Amino acid sequence: MTSPLSEAEGAFLLCGFMMTLAAHRQRDPVGAFRWFERARAACGPPGLFAQEYDVRQRRLRGNLPQAFVHAQLLQAAVRLSGDPAS
């Protein structure tokens, strides 16, 4: 027997950084930094991100390392830094 999807899925880490960018675009710096720090805190001991984070078991799940999450982290960090070229 399989468990319902809501019990089997973790937090998709890419979405946390996308929410950072969305809050930044809406001129909500506090919200943007909160989303950024929340997503950034979900990395493993070597500083790498996986595809998902299991919030109940507090561990990384899925593909590791996940290049798309790392790319989104870098994009969000540049935007939050205030770099005019971003």
N, CA, C and O atoms as a Maestro MAE file, in Angstrom:
{
 s_m_m2io_version
 :::
 2.0.0
}

f_m_ct {
 s_m_title
 :::
 protein
 m_atom[344] {
  # First column is atom index #
  i_m_mmod_type
  r_m_x_coord
  r_m_y_coord
  r_m_z_coord
  i_m_residue_number
  s_m_chain_name
  s_m_pdb_residue_name
  s_m_pdb_atom_name
  i_m_atomic_number
  :::
  1 25 0.842 -1.184 0.000 1 A "MET " " N  " 7
  2 3 0.000 0.000 0.000 1 A "MET " " CA " 6
  3 2 0.890 1.251 0.000 1 A "MET " " C  " 6
  4 15 1.871 1.322 0.740 1 A "MET " " O  " 8
  5 25 0.551 2.193 -0.801 2 A "THR " " N  " 7
  6 3 1.326 3.428 -0.873 2 A "THR " " CA " 6
  7 2 0.671 4.515 -0.046 2 A "THR " " C  " 6
  8 15 -0.537 4.498 0.192 2 A "THR " " O  " 8
  9 25 1.493 5.463 0.389 3 A "SER " " N  " 7
  10 3 0.955 6.572 1.173 3 A "SER " " CA " 6
  11 2 0.474 7.672 0.242 3 A "SER " " C  " 6
  12 15 0.941 7.764 -0.893 3 A "SER " " O  " 8
  13 25 -0.458 8.513 0.703 4 A "PRO " " N  " 7
  14 3 -0.913 9.639 -0.128 4 A "PRO " " CA " 6
  15 2 0.263 10.553 -0.476 4 A "PRO " " C  " 6
  16 15 1.243 10.638 0.264 4 A "PRO " " O  " 8
  17 25 0.142 11.229 -1.608 5 A "LEU " " N  " 7
  18 3 1.214 12.098 -2.079 5 A "LEU " " CA " 6
  19 2 1.599 13.143 -1.042 5 A "LEU " " C  " 6
  20 15 2.779 13.469 -0.912 5 A "LEU " " O  " 8
  21 25 0.640 13.670 -0.307 6 A "SER " " N  " 7
  22 3 0.947 14.697 0.689 6 A "SER " " CA " 6
  23 2 1.835 14.167 1.806 6 A "SER " " C  " 6
  24 15 2.537 14.943 2.454 6 A "SER " " O  " 8
  25 25 1.817 12.867 2.039 7 A "GLU " " N  " 7
  26 3 2.666 12.285 3.075 7 A "GLU " " CA " 6
  27 2 4.031 11.886 2.531 7 A "GLU " " C  " 6
  28 15 4.980 11.732 3.299 7 A "GLU " " O  " 8
  29 25 4.140 11.717 1.214 8 A "ALA " " N  " 7
  30 3 5.372 11.222 0.617 8 A "ALA " " CA " 6
  31 2 6.271 12.335 0.085 8 A "ALA " " C  " 6
  32 15 7.477 12.130 -0.056 8 A "ALA " " O  " 8
  33 25 5.724 13.487 -0.209 9 A "GLU " " N  " 7
  34 3 6.490 14.553 -0.825 9 A "GLU " " CA " 6
  35 2 7.170 15.443 0.208 9 A "GLU " " C  " 6
  36 15 6.646 15.669 1.299 9 A "GLU " " O  " 8
  37 25 8.345 15.940 -0.158 10 A "GLY " " N  " 7
  38 3 9.046 16.905 0.673 10 A "GLY " " CA " 6
  39 2 8.880 18.295 0.090 10 A "GLY " " C  " 6
  40 15 8.144 18.489 -0.877 10 A "GLY " " O  " 8
  41 25 9.560 19.252 0.676 11 A "ALA " " N  " 7
  42 3 9.536 20.629 0.178 11 A "ALA " " CA " 6
  43 2 10.475 20.719 -1.019 11 A "ALA " " C  " 6
  44 15 11.640 20.334 -0.922 11 A "ALA " " O  " 8
  45 25 9.986 21.216 -2.129 12 A "PHE " " N  " 7
  46 3 10.779 21.352 -3.349 12 A "PHE " " CA " 6
  47 2 11.631 22.608 -3.198 12 A "PHE " " C  " 6
  48 15 11.107 23.720 -3.253 12 A "PHE " " O  " 8
  49 25 12.920 22.444 -3.011 13 A "LEU " " N  " 7
  50 3 13.801 23.550 -2.643 13 A "LEU " " CA " 6
  51 2 13.882 24.656 -3.689 13 A "LEU " " C  " 6
  52 15 14.077 25.820 -3.341 13 A "LEU " " O  " 8
  53 25 13.736 24.312 -4.945 14 A "LEU " " N  " 7
  54 3 13.776 25.324 -5.993 14 A "LEU " " CA " 6
  55 2 12.707 26.387 -5.764 14 A "LEU " " C  " 6
  56 15 12.929 27.565 -6.042 14 A "LEU " " O  " 8
  57 25 11.557 25.976 -5.261 15 A "CYS " " N  " 7
  58 3 10.446 26.914 -5.047 15 A "CYS " " CA " 6
  59 2 10.772 27.968 -3.989 15 A "CYS " " C  " 6
  60 15 10.303 29.101 -4.092 15 A "CYS " " O  " 8
  61 25 11.555 27.625 -2.989 16 A "GLY " " N  " 7
  62 3 11.927 28.600 -1.966 16 A "GLY " " CA " 6
  63 2 12.700 29.769 -2.555 16 A "GLY " " C  " 6
  64 15 12.477 30.922 -2.185 16 A "GLY " " O  " 8
  65 25 13.614 29.462 -3.479 17 A "PHE " " N  " 7
  66 3 14.378 30.531 -4.114 17 A "PHE " " CA " 6
  67 2 13.531 31.288 -5.135 17 A "PHE " " C  " 6
  68 15 13.745 32.479 -5.358 17 A "PHE " " O  " 8
  69 25 12.580 30.607 -5.751 18 A "MET " " N  " 7
  70 3 11.657 31.308 -6.652 18 A "MET " " CA " 6
  71 2 10.775 32.279 -5.866 18 A "MET " " C  " 6
  72 15 10.466 33.369 -6.348 18 A "MET " " O  " 8
  73 25 10.374 31.886 -4.667 19 A "MET " " N  " 7
  74 3 9.588 32.778 -3.810 19 A "MET " " CA " 6
  75 2 10.426 33.981 -3.381 19 A "MET " " C  " 6
  76 15 9.901 35.085 -3.232 19 A "MET " " O  " 8
  77 25 11.728 33.769 -3.183 20 A "THR " " N  " 7
  78 3 12.633 34.877 -2.878 20 A "THR " " CA " 6
  79 2 12.583 35.913 -3.989 20 A "THR " " C  " 6
  80 15 12.432 37.109 -3.738 20 A "THR " " O  " 8
  81 25 12.711 35.436 -5.221 21 A "LEU " " N  " 7
  82 3 12.710 36.344 -6.369 21 A "LEU " " CA " 6
  83 2 11.353 37.020 -6.539 21 A "LEU " " C  " 6
  84 15 11.284 38.194 -6.904 21 A "LEU " " O  " 8
  85 25 10.274 36.285 -6.275 22 A "ALA " " N  " 7
  86 3 8.934 36.876 -6.391 22 A "ALA " " CA " 6
  87 2 8.729 37.976 -5.354 22 A "ALA " " C  " 6
  88 15 8.199 39.039 -5.675 22 A "ALA " " O  " 8
  89 25 9.142 37.729 -4.125 23 A "ALA " " N  " 7
  90 3 9.004 38.750 -3.071 23 A "ALA " " CA " 6
  91 2 9.875 39.962 -3.395 23 A "ALA " " C  " 6
  92 15 9.460 41.100 -3.177 23 A "ALA " " O  " 8
  93 25 11.071 39.725 -3.908 24 A "HIS " " N  " 7
  94 3 11.966 40.826 -4.297 24 A "HIS " " CA " 6
  95 2 11.333 41.665 -5.399 24 A "HIS " " C  " 6
  96 15 11.393 42.894 -5.365 24 A "HIS " " O  " 8
  97 25 10.728 40.999 -6.373 25 A "ARG " " N  " 7
  98 3 10.096 41.708 -7.489 25 A "ARG " " CA " 6
  99 2 8.904 42.535 -7.021 25 A "ARG " " C  " 6
  100 15 8.583 43.560 -7.623 25 A "ARG " " O  " 8
  101 25 8.249 42.094 -5.950 26 A "GLN " " N  " 7
  102 3 7.108 42.834 -5.401 26 A "GLN " " CA " 6
  103 2 7.546 43.892 -4.391 26 A "GLN " " C  " 6
  104 15 6.721 44.463 -3.679 26 A "GLN " " O  " 8
  105 25 8.837 44.144 -4.340 27 A "ARG " " N  " 7
  106 3 9.421 45.155 -3.450 27 A "ARG " " CA " 6
  107 2 9.131 44.855 -1.971 27 A "ARG " " C  " 6
  108 15 8.764 45.735 -1.192 27 A "ARG " " O  " 8
  109 25 9.311 43.579 -1.623 28 A "ASP " " N  " 7
  110 3 9.139 43.121 -0.246 28 A "ASP " " CA " 6
  111 2 10.486 42.566 0.230 28 A "ASP " " C  " 6
  112 15 10.681 41.350 0.237 28 A "ASP " " O  " 8
  113 25 11.423 43.448 0.631 29 A "PRO " " N  " 7
  114 3 12.756 42.964 0.994 29 A "PRO " " CA " 6
  115 2 12.766 42.043 2.215 29 A "PRO " " C  " 6
  116 15 13.542 41.089 2.260 29 A "PRO " " O  " 8
  117 25 11.927 42.316 3.188 30 A "VAL " " N  " 7
  118 3 11.893 41.451 4.380 30 A "VAL " " CA " 6
  119 2 11.418 40.057 3.997 30 A "VAL " " C  " 6
  120 15 12.019 39.061 4.399 30 A "VAL " " O  " 8
  121 25 10.349 39.983 3.226 31 A "GLY " " N  " 7
  122 3 9.850 38.688 2.763 31 A "GLY " " CA " 6
  123 2 10.873 37.964 1.908 31 A "GLY " " C  " 6
  124 15 11.047 36.751 2.032 31 A "GLY " " O  " 8
  125 25 11.544 38.698 1.046 32 A "ALA " " N  " 7
  126 3 12.549 38.093 0.172 32 A "ALA " " CA " 6
  127 2 13.690 37.488 0.995 32 A "ALA " " C  " 6
  128 15 14.116 36.363 0.735 32 A "ALA " " O  " 8
  129 25 14.179 38.227 1.973 33 A "PHE " " N  " 7
  130 3 15.263 37.697 2.805 33 A "PHE " " CA " 6
  131 2 14.804 36.530 3.660 33 A "PHE " " C  " 6
  132 15 15.571 35.598 3.900 33 A "PHE " " O  " 8
  133 25 13.570 36.569 4.120 34 A "ARG " " N  " 7
  134 3 13.048 35.428 4.900 34 A "ARG " " CA " 6
  135 2 12.994 34.168 4.051 34 A "ARG " " C  " 6
  136 15 13.431 33.105 4.491 34 A "ARG " " O  " 8
  137 25 12.459 34.278 2.828 35 A "TRP " " N  " 7
  138 3 12.399 33.119 1.937 35 A "TRP " " CA " 6
  139 2 13.807 32.629 1.606 35 A "TRP " " C  " 6
  140 15 14.064 31.426 1.574 35 A "TRP " " O  " 8
  141 25 14.709 33.568 1.362 36 A "PHE " " N  " 7
  142 3 16.075 33.191 1.008 36 A "PHE " " CA " 6
  143 2 16.735 32.412 2.146 36 A "PHE " " C  " 6
  144 15 17.309 31.346 1.922 36 A "PHE " " O  " 8
  145 25 16.653 32.938 3.347 37 A "GLU " " N  " 7
  146 3 17.303 32.273 4.486 37 A "GLU " " CA " 6
  147 2 16.661 30.932 4.808 37 A "GLU " " C  " 6
  148 15 17.352 29.989 5.194 37 A "GLU " " O  " 8
  149 25 15.359 30.841 4.654 38 A "ARG " " N  " 7
  150 3 14.670 29.573 4.905 38 A "ARG " " CA " 6
  151 2 15.129 28.512 3.915 38 A "ARG " " C  " 6
  152 15 15.419 27.379 4.301 38 A "ARG " " O  " 8
  153 25 15.196 28.878 2.637 39 A "ALA " " N  " 7
  154 3 15.627 27.921 1.620 39 A "ALA " " CA " 6
  155 2 17.118 27.604 1.755 39 A "ALA " " C  " 6
  156 15 17.531 26.455 1.597 39 A "ALA " " O  " 8
  157 25 17.908 28.613 2.044 40 A "ARG " " N  " 7
  158 3 19.356 28.416 2.173 40 A "ARG " " CA " 6
  159 2 19.699 27.479 3.333 40 A "ARG " " C  " 6
  160 15 20.677 26.735 3.262 40 A "ARG " " O  " 8
  161 25 18.912 27.514 4.377 41 A "ALA " " N  " 7
  162 3 19.171 26.681 5.554 41 A "ALA " " CA " 6
  163 2 18.947 25.189 5.298 41 A "ALA " " C  " 6
  164 15 19.305 24.359 6.135 41 A "ALA " " O  " 8
  165 25 18.365 24.845 4.166 42 A "ALA " " N  " 7
  166 3 18.047 23.447 3.870 42 A "ALA " " CA " 6
  167 2 19.175 22.708 3.164 42 A "ALA " " C  " 6
  168 15 18.946 21.642 2.592 42 A "ALA " " O  " 8
  169 25 20.377 23.248 3.192 43 A "CYS " " N  " 7
  170 3 21.493 22.565 2.532 43 A "CYS " " CA " 6
  171 2 22.077 21.512 3.464 43 A "CYS " " C  " 6
  172 15 21.887 21.559 4.680 43 A "CYS " " O  " 8
  173 25 22.783 20.575 2.875 44 A "GLY " " N  " 7
  174 3 23.426 19.524 3.651 44 A "GLY " " CA " 6
  175 2 24.744 19.983 4.236 44 A "GLY " " C  " 6
  176 15 25.153 21.123 4.011 44 A "GLY " " O  " 8
  177 25 25.432 19.107 4.996 45 A "PRO " " N  " 7
  178 3 26.699 19.462 5.640 45 A "PRO " " CA " 6
  179 2 27.763 20.019 4.686 45 A "PRO " " C  " 6
  180 15 28.476 20.949 5.063 45 A "PRO " " O  " 8
  181 25 27.896 19.487 3.464 46 A "PRO " " N  " 7
  182 3 28.920 20.081 2.590 46 A "PRO " " CA " 6
  183 2 28.459 21.344 1.863 46 A "PRO " " C  " 6
  184 15 29.176 21.869 1.011 46 A "PRO " " O  " 8
  185 25 27.253 21.833 2.203 47 A "GLY " " N  " 7
  186 3 26.736 23.037 1.562 47 A "GLY " " CA " 6
  187 2 26.052 22.782 0.237 47 A "GLY " " C  " 6
  188 15 25.864 23.710 -0.550 47 A "GLY " " O  " 8
  189 25 25.674 21.536 -0.025 48 A "LEU " " N  " 7
  190 3 25.004 21.184 -1.270 48 A "LEU " " CA " 6
  191 2 23.506 21.012 -1.043 48 A "LEU " " C  " 6
  192 15 23.066 20.630 0.042 48 A "LEU " " O  " 8
  193 25 22.738 21.299 -2.079 49 A "PHE " " N  " 7
  194 3 21.288 21.163 -2.018 49 A "PHE " " CA " 6
  195 2 20.834 19.938 -2.790 49 A "PHE " " C  " 6
  196 15 21.419 19.584 -3.814 49 A "PHE " " O  " 8
  197 25 19.807 19.307 -2.302 50 A "ALA " " N  " 7
  198 3 19.153 18.219 -3.018 50 A "ALA " " CA " 6
  199 2 17.902 18.784 -3.675 50 A "ALA " " C  " 6
  200 15 17.625 19.981 -3.595 50 A "ALA " " O  " 8
  201 25 17.165 17.915 -4.315 51 A "GLN " " N  " 7
  202 3 15.940 18.316 -4.995 51 A "GLN " " CA " 6
  203 2 14.846 18.670 -3.998 51 A "GLN " " C  " 6
  204 15 14.096 19.623 -4.209 51 A "GLN " " O  " 8
  205 25 14.753 17.913 -2.921 52 A "GLU " " N  " 7
  206 3 13.706 18.112 -1.918 52 A "GLU " " CA " 6
  207 2 14.303 18.108 -0.518 52 A "GLU " " C  " 6
  208 15 15.431 17.671 -0.292 52 A "GLU " " O  " 8
  209 25 13.499 18.612 0.410 53 A "TYR " " N  " 7
  210 3 13.861 18.567 1.827 53 A "TYR " " CA " 6
  211 2 12.678 17.986 2.581 53 A "TYR " " C  " 6
  212 15 11.572 18.523 2.513 53 A "TYR " " O  " 8
  213 25 12.902 16.892 3.298 54 A "ASP " " N  " 7
  214 3 11.858 16.259 4.091 54 A "ASP " " CA " 6
  215 2 11.747 17.016 5.414 54 A "ASP " " C  " 6
  216 15 12.628 16.912 6.267 54 A "ASP " " O  " 8
  217 25 10.665 17.779 5.583 55 A "VAL " " N  " 7
  218 3 10.536 18.626 6.765 55 A "VAL " " CA " 6
  219 2 10.261 17.828 8.030 55 A "VAL " " C  " 6
  220 15 10.586 18.285 9.125 55 A "VAL " " O  " 8
  221 25 9.680 16.667 7.905 56 A "ARG " " N  " 7
  222 3 9.427 15.834 9.094 56 A "ARG " " CA " 6
  223 2 10.697 15.172 9.600 56 A "ARG " " C  " 6
  224 15 10.975 15.177 10.799 56 A "ARG " " O  " 8
  225 25 11.470 14.597 8.675 57 A "GLN " " N  " 7
  226 3 12.685 13.891 9.066 57 A "GLN " " CA " 6
  227 2 13.919 14.787 9.052 57 A "GLN " " C  " 6
  228 15 15.010 14.369 9.440 57 A "GLN " " O  " 8
  229 25 13.731 16.026 8.600 58 A "ARG " " N  " 7
  230 3 14.810 17.015 8.547 58 A "ARG " " CA " 6
  231 2 16.048 16.490 7.824 58 A "ARG " " C  " 6
  232 15 17.157 16.477 8.358 58 A "ARG " " O  " 8
  233 25 15.809 16.056 6.581 59 A "ARG " " N  " 7
  234 3 16.921 15.564 5.775 59 A "ARG " " CA " 6
  235 2 16.640 15.815 4.296 59 A "ARG " " C  " 6
  236 15 15.496 16.007 3.884 59 A "ARG " " O  " 8
  237 25 17.699 15.810 3.525 60 A "LEU " " N  " 7
  238 3 17.600 16.023 2.093 60 A "LEU " " CA " 6
  239 2 17.074 14.768 1.415 60 A "LEU " " C  " 6
  240 15 17.360 13.648 1.838 60 A "LEU " " O  " 8
  241 25 16.289 14.980 0.339 61 A "ARG " " N  " 7
  242 3 15.760 13.859 -0.445 61 A "ARG " " CA " 6
  243 2 15.914 14.181 -1.921 61 A "ARG " " C  " 6
  244 15 16.017 15.344 -2.310 61 A "ARG " " O  " 8
  245 25 15.930 13.148 -2.727 62 A "GLY " " N  " 7
  246 3 15.981 13.338 -4.172 62 A "GLY " " CA " 6
  247 2 17.398 13.447 -4.674 62 A "GLY " " C  " 6
  248 15 18.350 13.078 -3.987 62 A "GLY " " O  " 8
  249 25 17.526 13.958 -5.878 63 A "ASN " " N  " 7
  250 3 18.830 14.070 -6.535 63 A "ASN " " CA " 6
  251 2 19.756 15.006 -5.766 63 A "ASN " " C  " 6
  252 15 19.340 16.072 -5.313 63 A "ASN " " O  " 8
  253 25 21.007 14.600 -5.624 64 A "LEU " " N  " 7
  254 3 22.004 15.406 -4.927 64 A "LEU " " CA " 6
  255 2 23.308 15.322 -5.705 64 A "LEU " " C  " 6
  256 15 23.731 14.208 -6.012 64 A "LEU " " O  " 8
  257 25 23.959 16.392 -6.038 65 A "PRO " " N  " 7
  258 3 23.486 17.764 -5.892 65 A "PRO " " CA " 6
  259 2 22.514 18.125 -7.013 65 A "PRO " " C  " 6
  260 15 22.553 17.540 -8.096 65 A "PRO " " O  " 8
  261 25 21.674 19.059 -6.747 66 A "GLN " " N  " 7
  262 3 20.658 19.509 -7.704 66 A "GLN " " CA " 6
  263 2 21.107 20.840 -8.289 66 A "GLN " " C  " 6
  264 15 21.047 21.872 -7.620 66 A "GLN " " O  " 8
  265 25 21.549 20.813 -9.520 67 A "ALA " " N  " 7
  266 3 22.132 21.996 -10.164 67 A "ALA " " CA " 6
  267 2 21.137 23.148 -10.269 67 A "ALA " " C  " 6
  268 15 21.520 24.306 -10.104 67 A "ALA " " O  " 8
  269 25 19.874 22.853 -10.539 68 A "PHE " " N  " 7
  270 3 18.894 23.923 -10.702 68 A "PHE " " CA " 6
  271 2 18.698 24.704 -9.402 68 A "PHE " " C  " 6
  272 15 18.530 25.923 -9.430 68 A "PHE " " O  " 8
  273 25 18.717 24.015 -8.277 69 A "VAL " " N  " 7
  274 3 18.576 24.691 -6.985 69 A "VAL " " CA " 6
  275 2 19.777 25.590 -6.739 69 A "VAL " " C  " 6
  276 15 19.622 26.722 -6.281 69 A "VAL " " O  " 8
  277 25 20.969 25.098 -7.039 70 A "HIS " " N  " 7
  278 3 22.173 25.903 -6.852 70 A "HIS " " CA " 6
  279 2 22.164 27.138 -7.758 70 A "HIS " " C  " 6
  280 15 22.570 28.221 -7.337 70 A "HIS " " O  " 8
  281 25 21.706 26.976 -8.986 71 A "ALA " " N  " 7
  282 3 21.630 28.117 -9.911 71 A "ALA " " CA " 6
  283 2 20.626 29.152 -9.407 71 A "ALA " " C  " 6
  284 15 20.878 30.355 -9.481 71 A "ALA " " O  " 8
  285 25 19.495 28.683 -8.899 72 A "GLN " " N  " 7
  286 3 18.476 29.613 -8.386 72 A "GLN " " CA " 6
  287 2 18.980 30.313 -7.122 72 A "GLN " " C  " 6
  288 15 18.673 31.486 -6.909 72 A "GLN " " O  " 8
  289 25 19.742 29.619 -6.289 73 A "LEU " " N  " 7
  290 3 20.359 30.226 -5.105 73 A "LEU " " CA " 6
  291 2 21.264 31.381 -5.525 73 A "LEU " " C  " 6
  292 15 21.205 32.463 -4.942 73 A "LEU " " O  " 8
  293 25 22.092 31.154 -6.526 74 A "LEU " " N  " 7
  294 3 23.006 32.197 -6.982 74 A "LEU " " CA " 6
  295 2 22.250 33.389 -7.566 74 A "LEU " " C  " 6
  296 15 22.607 34.537 -7.304 74 A "LEU " " O  " 8
  297 25 21.224 33.126 -8.345 75 A "GLN " " N  " 7
  298 3 20.442 34.217 -8.917 75 A "GLN " " CA " 6
  299 2 19.769 35.043 -7.818 75 A "GLN " " C  " 6
  300 15 19.774 36.273 -7.866 75 A "GLN " " O  " 8
  301 25 19.191 34.358 -6.830 76 A "ALA " " N  " 7
  302 3 18.533 35.070 -5.727 76 A "ALA " " CA " 6
  303 2 19.545 35.878 -4.923 76 A "ALA " " C  " 6
  304 15 19.256 37.007 -4.526 76 A "ALA " " O  " 8
  305 25 20.726 35.317 -4.677 77 A "ALA " " N  " 7
  306 3 21.751 36.027 -3.908 77 A "ALA " " CA " 6
  307 2 22.197 37.299 -4.626 77 A "ALA " " C  " 6
  308 15 22.393 38.336 -3.992 77 A "ALA " " O  " 8
  309 25 22.354 37.219 -5.927 78 A "VAL " " N  " 7
  310 3 22.763 38.398 -6.703 78 A "VAL " " CA " 6
  311 2 21.676 39.464 -6.647 78 A "VAL " " C  " 6
  312 15 21.974 40.644 -6.467 78 A "VAL " " O  " 8
  313 25 20.410 39.054 -6.800 79 A "ARG " " N  " 7
  314 3 19.313 40.022 -6.756 79 A "ARG " " CA " 6
  315 2 19.236 40.700 -5.389 79 A "ARG " " C  " 6
  316 15 19.042 41.913 -5.306 79 A "ARG " " O  " 8
  317 25 19.384 39.926 -4.328 80 A "LEU " " N  " 7
  318 3 19.293 40.486 -2.983 80 A "LEU " " CA " 6
  319 2 20.492 41.351 -2.633 80 A "LEU " " C  " 6
  320 15 20.418 42.185 -1.730 80 A "LEU " " O  " 8
  321 25 21.598 41.156 -3.345 81 A "SER " " N  " 7
  322 3 22.793 41.942 -3.046 81 A "SER " " CA " 6
  323 2 22.660 43.385 -3.508 81 A "SER " " C  " 6
  324 15 23.440 44.250 -3.109 81 A "SER " " O  " 8
  325 25 21.655 43.640 -4.362 82 A "GLY " " N  " 7
  326 3 21.466 44.998 -4.849 82 A "GLY " " CA " 6
  327 2 22.331 45.332 -6.045 82 A "GLY " " C  " 6
  328 15 22.466 46.501 -6.407 82 A "GLY " " O  " 8
  329 25 22.919 44.320 -6.665 83 A "ASP " " N  " 7
  330 3 23.755 44.536 -7.835 83 A "ASP " " CA " 6
  331 2 22.903 45.122 -8.963 83 A "ASP " " C  " 6
  332 15 21.948 44.478 -9.398 83 A "ASP " " O  " 8
  333 25 23.222 46.327 -9.447 84 A "PRO " " N  " 7
  334 3 22.410 46.966 -10.478 84 A "PRO " " CA " 6
  335 2 22.391 46.203 -11.791 84 A "PRO " " C  " 6
  336 15 21.469 46.377 -12.588 84 A "PRO " " O  " 8
  337 25 23.383 45.366 -12.032 85 A "ALA " " N  " 7
  338 3 23.430 44.584 -13.271 85 A "ALA " " CA " 6
  339 2 22.454 43.416 -13.249 85 A "ALA " " C  " 6
  340 15 22.214 42.790 -14.282 85 A "ALA " " O  " 8
  341 25 21.891 43.117 -12.088 86 A "SER " " N  " 7
  342 3 20.979 41.977 -11.998 86 A "SER " " CA " 6
  343 2 19.610 42.441 -12.367 86 A "SER " " C  " 6
  344 15 18.668 41.649 -12.363 86 A "SER " " O  " 8
  :::
 }
 m_bond[343] {
  # First column is bond index #
  i_m_from
  i_m_to
  i_m_order
  :::
  1 1 2 1
  2 2 3 1
  3 3 4 2
  4 3 5 1
  5 5 6 1
  6 6 7 1
  7 7 8 2
  8 7 9 1
  9 9 10 1
  10 10 11 1
  11 11 12 2
  12 11 13 1
  13 13 14 1
  14 14 15 1
  15 15 16 2
  16 15 17 1
  17 17 18 1
  18 18 19 1
  19 19 20 2
  20 19 21 1
  21 21 22 1
  22 22 23 1
  23 23 24 2
  24 23 25 1
  25 25 26 1
  26 26 27 1
  27 27 28 2
  28 27 29 1
  29 29 30 1
  30 30 31 1
  31 31 32 2
  32 31 33 1
  33 33 34 1
  34 34 35 1
  35 35 36 2
  36 35 37 1
  37 37 38 1
  38 38 39 1
  39 39 40 2
  40 39 41 1
  41 41 42 1
  42 42 43 1
  43 43 44 2
  44 43 45 1
  45 45 46 1
  46 46 47 1
  47 47 48 2
  48 47 49 1
  49 49 50 1
  50 50 51 1
  51 51 52 2
  52 51 53 1
  53 53 54 1
  54 54 55 1
  55 55 56 2
  56 55 57 1
  57 57 58 1
  58 58 59 1
  59 59 60 2
  60 59 61 1
  61 61 62 1
  62 62 63 1
  63 63 64 2
  64 63 65 1
  65 65 66 1
  66 66 67 1
  67 67 68 2
  68 67 69 1
  69 69 70 1
  70 70 71 1
  71 71 72 2
  72 71 73 1
  73 73 74 1
  74 74 75 1
  75 75 76 2
  76 75 77 1
  77 77 78 1
  78 78 79 1
  79 79 80 2
  80 79 81 1
  81 81 82 1
  82 82 83 1
  83 83 84 2
  84 83 85 1
  85 85 86 1
  86 86 87 1
  87 87 88 2
  88 87 89 1
  89 89 90 1
  90 90 91 1
  91 91 92 2
  92 91 93 1
  93 93 94 1
  94 94 95 1
  95 95 96 2
  96 95 97 1
  97 97 98 1
  98 98 99 1
  99 99 100 2
  100 99 101 1
  101 101 102 1
  102 102 103 1
  103 103 104 2
  104 103 105 1
  105 105 106 1
  106 106 107 1
  107 107 108 2
  108 107 109 1
  109 109 110 1
  110 110 111 1
  111 111 112 2
  112 111 113 1
  113 113 114 1
  114 114 115 1
  115 115 116 2
  116 115 117 1
  117 117 118 1
  118 118 119 1
  119 119 120 2
  120 119 121 1
  121 121 122 1
  122 122 123 1
  123 123 124 2
  124 123 125 1
  125 125 126 1
  126 126 127 1
  127 127 128 2
  128 127 129 1
  129 129 130 1
  130 130 131 1
  131 131 132 2
  132 131 133 1
  133 133 134 1
  134 134 135 1
  135 135 136 2
  136 135 137 1
  137 137 138 1
  138 138 139 1
  139 139 140 2
  140 139 141 1
  141 141 142 1
  142 142 143 1
  143 143 144 2
  144 143 145 1
  145 145 146 1
  146 146 147 1
  147 147 148 2
  148 147 149 1
  149 149 150 1
  150 150 151 1
  151 151 152 2
  152 151 153 1
  153 153 154 1
  154 154 155 1
  155 155 156 2
  156 155 157 1
  157 157 158 1
  158 158 159 1
  159 159 160 2
  160 159 161 1
  161 161 162 1
  162 162 163 1
  163 163 164 2
  164 163 165 1
  165 165 166 1
  166 166 167 1
  167 167 168 2
  168 167 169 1
  169 169 170 1
  170 170 171 1
  171 171 172 2
  172 171 173 1
  173 173 174 1
  174 174 175 1
  175 175 176 2
  176 175 177 1
  177 177 178 1
  178 178 179 1
  179 179 180 2
  180 179 181 1
  181 181 182 1
  182 182 183 1
  183 183 184 2
  184 183 185 1
  185 185 186 1
  186 186 187 1
  187 187 188 2
  188 187 189 1
  189 189 190 1
  190 190 191 1
  191 191 192 2
  192 191 193 1
  193 193 194 1
  194 194 195 1
  195 195 196 2
  196 195 197 1
  197 197 198 1
  198 198 199 1
  199 199 200 2
  200 199 201 1
  201 201 202 1
  202 202 203 1
  203 203 204 2
  204 203 205 1
  205 205 206 1
  206 206 207 1
  207 207 208 2
  208 207 209 1
  209 209 210 1
  210 210 211 1
  211 211 212 2
  212 211 213 1
  213 213 214 1
  214 214 215 1
  215 215 216 2
  216 215 217 1
  217 217 218 1
  218 218 219 1
  219 219 220 2
  220 219 221 1
  221 221 222 1
  222 222 223 1
  223 223 224 2
  224 223 225 1
  225 225 226 1
  226 226 227 1
  227 227 228 2
  228 227 229 1
  229 229 230 1
  230 230 231 1
  231 231 232 2
  232 231 233 1
  233 233 234 1
  234 234 235 1
  235 235 236 2
  236 235 237 1
  237 237 238 1
  238 238 239 1
  239 239 240 2
  240 239 241 1
  241 241 242 1
  242 242 243 1
  243 243 244 2
  244 243 245 1
  245 245 246 1
  246 246 247 1
  247 247 248 2
  248 247 249 1
  249 249 250 1
  250 250 251 1
  251 251 252 2
  252 251 253 1
  253 253 254 1
  254 254 255 1
  255 255 256 2
  256 255 257 1
  257 257 258 1
  258 258 259 1
  259 259 260 2
  260 259 261 1
  261 261 262 1
  262 262 263 1
  263 263 264 2
  264 263 265 1
  265 265 266 1
  266 266 267 1
  267 267 268 2
  268 267 269 1
  269 269 270 1
  270 270 271 1
  271 271 272 2
  272 271 273 1
  273 273 274 1
  274 274 275 1
  275 275 276 2
  276 275 277 1
  277 277 278 1
  278 278 279 1
  279 279 280 2
  280 279 281 1
  281 281 282 1
  282 282 283 1
  283 283 284 2
  284 283 285 1
  285 285 286 1
  286 286 287 1
  287 287 288 2
  288 287 289 1
  289 289 290 1
  290 290 291 1
  291 291 292 2
  292 291 293 1
  293 293 294 1
  294 294 295 1
  295 295 296 2
  296 295 297 1
  297 297 298 1
  298 298 299 1
  299 299 300 2
  300 299 301 1
  301 301 302 1
  302 302 303 1
  303 303 304 2
  304 303 305 1
  305 305 306 1
  306 306 307 1
  307 307 308 2
  308 307 309 1
  309 309 310 1
  310 310 311 1
  311 311 312 2
  312 311 313 1
  313 313 314 1
  314 314 315 1
  315 315 316 2
  316 315 317 1
  317 317 318 1
  318 318 319 1
  319 319 320 2
  320 319 321 1
  321 321 322 1
  322 322 323 1
  323 323 324 2
  324 323 325 1
  325 325 326 1
  326 326 327 1
  327 327 328 2
  328 327 329 1
  329 329 330 1
  330 330 331 1
  331 331 332 2
  332 331 333 1
  333 333 334 1
  334 334 335 1
  335 335 336 2
  336 335 337 1
  337 337 338 1
  338 338 339 1
  339 339 340 2
  340 339 341 1
  341 341 342 1
  342 342 343 1
  343 343 344 2
  :::
 }
}
